[in-house]
Amino acid sequence: MKFKTFYIASFLSFGWASAQLNDSIFIPRNQFYYNQLERVWDNPIQFSKQKFSDFTETELSATVKELNMKRVQTAESSSQFGFKTQGIYNISEKLRLLGSFDYQFLTEKNLGYNLTTDRTEDQFVLNPNYLFVPKKANWETQTYHLKGGLSYQIWKGLELGALVDYKNLSSYRKSDPRPEIKTADYSGKIFAGYRLGKHQLSVFGGLGRKTETYDILSVNETMNAPSNPEYYVRFSNGYGRQIYFPSYTDYSYRTVDRNFGGGYSFETPKNFFNINFTYSKSMQDLFGNTGERDGRTSGYTYFDESLEKMKYRLVTYKTDANYWYKGDKMDFTSNVNFQSITGDNYNNAEFGQNYRMTLDKLSSVNSMILKDDQKIQFGATVEAVYNDFSAIDLLGVTHKYVKSLNLNIKFNKDIFYRDTQKVNLEVGAMFYFPVSESLKYTAASSNTLLYDQVIKNDHEFDSTSKLGPQLGLQFYQKVSAKTTLKIFTNFATLFPLNKRFEQNTEYNGNPNLYFNAGISLFY
C-alpha cells in the first residue's frame, strides 16, 4: 500500500509540474465533460488533438444505499467510503498522460444466496457457476484500482497510445460459512493510428487476466450438512440447478480476456466525431482442489488442466459512435452504443454445454449545455437504453427473457454564480419499462430452491415498471488561482409504478434510497 501511495503521489506531482498548455476545456467544470473523459480512456489517440486543460482532482466520498426493491443476490443495504484521484497531464504538444487511482471500502448487510463478489443490482443474473447459501449475512470488501494511459505522436501523423489497468480486491463474509475471496485483475491495451488532415484511422488490441481465489473457511461435516439448510453450502451450475461440486473448501477462477478493434475520427475546430468497433472474447475457467483425503476434500487449488471443472465463455461485439459540437455559447454531444454479448457455459463432468446467455443492448445519450463564459446557464441529458436479455438452462430447467427500456433525463443549472463561487443544481428522473418478458421453468428434480427463492423474485423485479427521481447539488469555491474546492451531494429514490412486485414477492412497499456526498479539490 505504501508503494502504491508513493507511486500515485509521484505521478500526480510530475503531472502538475509539467508544462501547462493553453487548453480550453476544463473537465471538472461541469458533469457534462466527465462523459468525454470516459471516452478518452476508451481510445486516447483519437482525442490527442482535443484541447483539454491539465487538471488533478482528488476526492473523498461516501455512498449509502437502502434497497428494499431488488434482485435477491444483492445486499439489502450498503455503505461505501472512497478516495479517488485522477487527472490529465499535457507534457508537450505530442505527449499526454492520463492517471487514476481509486480506493473503496464497502460494507454490505443482509446478502443471501450468494458467496461471490458479483451482485445482481446492475445485471440480470450471476455467472452460471457459483457457491451459495440461503442464510443472509454481512460482507466487507476493499478495492484498489489503478489506471494509467498515454497518447504520443511519434512522427508526423503517426500516433501511438497505451493503457494499463490493475484492480486488487479482497472480500469476505462476516458470518459462517465464511469465504475469503482475493481477486487480482490486470490488463493492457495498445493503440496505433495515422492522422491525415482532419481524419484519423486507428487499430488497437488488448489482453487481460483475472484470478479469483475462494477459501471457504467454515465448510465441515457439521456445518455443511442438509440438517443445517440455511448454512448448507450448495453449488449452482447453469440457471436454476444445483449439482454436487467436489471442492467446497477451495476453488479458483481464472479469466483471460482478448480484444481488438479499429476506429475512425474526424475533427474540425468545433466538430468532433469518432467511432470504434471492438471484438472481445473472455474465457473463465473454474478449478477445484487437488483431491480427497480421509473422505474429505483437501489439497491446494492451482491452474492445472486436470483440475478444471467448468468453462464460461463471453463473446462481445461492440460499436460506439460519438459526436461532439463545441460552440462559443453551447456544447452538444450525442453518443450511440450497441453491444451484442453471448455467454456459453461448459460442464466438464457432463461433457457438454448447459447454459446460454444473450444480451443485445442499444443505448443513446444526448447532452447539451448553454454557457455564458464560465457560467452554465442550462444543461440537459437524455439517455435511452434498450435491453434484450435471455438466459437458458439448456438441460430444461429455466428459460427467461426480458426486453426492457430505460429512460434517464437530467437537467442542471448554475443557480448561483460569481467569480469565486458557484452552486449547480441537477434534477432528473429514471424510468424503467418492461417491453415484453417471459419465464418458463421445468423442474429437473425435487430441489427447486433457486427457482422458488431467487429466479421468481428476480423476474418479478425485471417485469415491474419503476420510477426514480434524482437530485444533485454541487458547490464550488475558488481557493486560489489554480485550485478549486467542490462539495457535492446526490439523492435518488426508486419505487414501483404498479403493485405487481408487492403482490408476488415479499417486498415491503418501501422505495429504494440512494445518498452520495463528498468533497474534492481540483487544480
C-alpha positions, 0 to 999 in steps of 0.5 A: 500500500505504501508503494502504491501511495508513493507511486500515485503521489509521484505521478500526480506531482510530475503531472502538475509540474509539467508544462501547462498548455493553453487548453480550453476545456476544463473537465471538472467544470461541469458533469457534462465533460466527465462523459468525454473523459470516459471516452478518452480512456476508451481510445486516447489517440483519437482525442490527442488533438482535443484541447483539454486543460491539465487538471488533478482532482482528488476526492473523498466520498461516501455512498449509502444505499437502502434497497428494499426493491431488488434482485435477491443476490444483492445486499439489502443495504450498503455503505461505501467510503472512497478516495479517488484521484485522477487527472490529465497531464499535457507534457508537450504538444505530442505527449499526454498522460492520463492517471487514476487511482481509486480506493473503496471500502464497502460494507454490505448487510443482509446478502443471501444466496450468494458467496461471490463478489458479483451482485445482481443490482446492475445485471440480470443474473450471476455467472452460471457457476457459483457457491451459495447459501440461503442464510443472509449475512454481512460482507466487507470488501476493499478495492484498489484500482489503478489506471494509467494511459498515454497518447504520443505522436511519434512522427508526423501523423503517426500516433501511438497510445497505451493503457494499463489497468490493475484492480486488487480486491479482497472480500469476505463474509462476516458470518459462517460459512465464511469465504475469503475471496482475493481477486487480482485483475490486470490488463493492457491495451495498445493503440496505433493510428495515422492522422491525415488532415482532419481524419484519423484511422486507428487499430488497437488490441488488448489482453487481460487476466483475472484470478479469483481465489475462494477459501471457504473457511467454515465448510465441515461435516457439521456445518455443511450438512442438509440438517443445517439448510440455511448454512448448507453450502450448495453449488449452482451450475447453469440457471436454476440447478444445483449439482454436487461440486467436489471442492467446497473448501477451495476453488479458483477462477481464472479469466483471460480476456482478448480484444481488438478493434479499429476506429475512425475520427474526424475533427474540425475546430468545433466538430468532433466525431469518432467511432470504434468497433471492438471484438472481445472474447473472455474465457473463465475457467473454474478449478477445484482442489487437488483431491480427497483425503480421509473422505474429505476434500483437501489439497491446494487449488492451482491452474492445472488442466486436470483440475478444471471443472467448468468453462464460461465463455463471453463473446462481445461485439461492440460499436460506439459512435460519438459526436461532439459540437463545441460552440462559443455559447453551447456544447452538444454531444450525442453518443450511440452504443450497441453491444451484442454479448453471448455467454456459453457455459461448459460442464466438464463432468457432463461433457457438454454445454448447459447454459446460454446467455444473450444480451443485445443492448442499444443505448443513446445519450444526448447532452447539451449545455448553454454557457455564458463564459464560465457560467452554465446557464442550462444543461440537459441529458437524455439517455435511452437504453434498450435491453434484450436479455435471455438466459437458458438452462439448456438441460430444461430447467429455466428459460427467461427473457426480458426486453426492457427500456430505460429512460434517464433525463437530467437537467442542471443549472448554475443557480448561483454564480460569481467569480469565486463561487458557484452552486449547480443544481441537477434534477432528473428522473429514471424510468424503467419499462418492461417491453415484453418478458417471459419465464418458463421453468421445468423442474429437473428434480425435487430441489427447486430452491433457486427457482422458488427463492431467487429466479421468481423474485428476480423476474418479478423485479425485471417485469415491474415498471419503476420510477426514480427521481434524482437530485444533485447539488454541487458547490464550488469555491475558488481557493486560489488561482489554480485550485478549486474546492467542490462539495457535492451531494446526490439523492435518488429514490426508486419505487414501483409504478404498479403493485405487481412486485408487492403482490408476488414477492415479499417486498415491503412497499418501501422505495429504494434510497440512494445518498452520495456526498463528498468533497474534492479539490481540483487544480 
